[in-house]
Amino acid sequence: MCLKSKYEALKEEYTTYSRVLQETEEALLRVNVERSQCTNELNEVQREIELLYREKVRLEDEVLDKIRLQLTADKATEYSAKIVRRLRERTKDLETQVS
C-alpha cells in the first residue's frame, strides 16, 4: 500500500506540475502576443513622431524663408522710400535754384 500511495502522490504532483507548466506556457504566449502588439504600437508611434518632426522642420524652414523674403522686401521698400525722398529733395532744390 505504501508504494501505491507514493505512486498516487507522485502522479498528483506530476499532474499539478504539468498543469502549472501549461498555464505558464499559455501566460507566456499571451505576454509575447501583448509584447508584439506593444512593439507594433511603439513602432507606429515612432513613425508618426518622425513624420511630424519632418513636417515641423519643413514648416519652420518655410516660415524662415518667408521672414527672409519679408525682410528683404521691407529693406527694399525702405531703400526705395529713401531714394524717392532724396529725389524729391533734389527736385525741390533744383526747382528752387531755377526759380
Wavefront OBJ file of the C-alpha trace (Angstrom):
o trace
v 0.000 0.000 0.000
v 2.777 2.424 0.780
v 4.135 2.216 -2.752
v 0.684 2.745 -4.188
v 0.115 5.885 -2.090
v 3.566 7.208 -3.060
v 2.728 6.496 -6.698
v -0.587 8.343 -6.342
v 1.151 11.259 -4.595
v 3.802 11.447 -7.320
v 1.136 11.155 -10.012
v -0.819 14.007 -8.406
v 2.349 16.084 -8.080
v 3.201 15.393 -11.730
v -0.320 16.420 -12.774
v -0.007 19.622 -10.735
v 3.364 20.450 -12.286
v 2.033 19.666 -15.769
v -0.951 21.964 -15.218
v 1.299 24.725 -13.845
v 3.642 24.310 -16.809
v 0.735 24.517 -19.262
v -0.660 27.621 -17.537
v 2.791 29.187 -17.539
v 3.267 28.451 -21.242
v -0.161 29.934 -22.006
v 0.654 33.026 -19.933
v 4.000 33.319 -21.723
v 2.228 33.094 -25.074
v -0.231 35.843 -24.047
v 2.613 38.038 -22.817
v 4.549 37.512 -26.062
v 1.471 38.432 -28.117
v 0.937 41.531 -25.960
v 4.625 42.455 -26.264
v 4.384 42.089 -30.035
v 1.325 44.348 -30.113
v 3.049 46.911 -27.901
v 6.136 46.799 -30.105
v 3.985 47.377 -33.187
v 2.222 50.285 -31.489
v 5.558 51.737 -30.411
v 6.926 51.461 -33.955
v 3.811 53.160 -35.317
v 4.130 55.980 -32.783
v 7.813 56.379 -33.630
v 6.959 56.605 -37.341
v 4.271 59.188 -36.575
v 6.705 61.200 -34.458
v 9.268 61.109 -37.270
v 6.675 62.281 -39.815
v 5.523 65.075 -37.505
v 9.117 66.112 -36.847
v 9.840 66.288 -40.583
v 6.667 68.343 -41.094
v 7.699 70.662 -38.245
v 11.154 71.179 -39.760
v 9.613 71.814 -43.200
v 7.196 74.384 -41.777
v 9.971 76.081 -39.788
v 12.076 76.332 -42.958
v 9.103 77.721 -44.845
v 8.456 80.315 -42.134
v 12.126 81.335 -42.099
v 12.123 81.706 -45.888
v 9.011 83.884 -45.743
v 10.519 86.007 -42.971
v 13.696 86.415 -45.032
v 11.671 87.434 -48.073
v 9.612 89.861 -45.989
v 12.752 91.402 -44.513
v 14.233 91.739 -47.981
v 11.022 93.330 -49.241
v 10.907 95.667 -46.224
v 14.516 96.736 -46.766
v 13.858 97.240 -50.485
v 10.786 99.357 -49.672
v 12.760 101.333 -47.110
v 15.567 101.906 -49.602
v 13.096 102.885 -52.333
v 11.422 105.365 -49.977
v 14.846 106.805 -49.120
v 15.690 107.224 -52.830
v 12.286 108.832 -53.519
v 12.827 111.229 -50.596
v 16.270 112.179 -51.942
v 14.885 112.647 -55.437
v 12.104 114.888 -54.116
v 14.605 116.922 -52.123
v 16.884 117.158 -55.140
v 13.940 118.094 -57.384
v 12.824 120.711 -54.851
v 16.379 122.085 -54.639
v 16.662 122.252 -58.434
v 13.253 123.958 -58.702
v 14.343 126.450 -56.069
v 17.564 127.143 -57.953
v 15.717 127.582 -61.246
v 13.141 129.963 -59.773
l 1 2 3 4 5 6 7 8 9 10 11 12 13 14 15 16 17 18 19 20 21 22 23 24 25 26 27 28 29 30 31 32 33 34 35 36 37 38 39 40 41 42 43 44 45 46 47 48 49 50 51 52 53 54 55 56 57 58 59 60 61 62 63 64 65 66 67 68 69 70 71 72 73 74 75 76 77 78 79 80 81 82 83 84 85 86 87 88 89 90 91 92 93 94 95 96 97 98 99
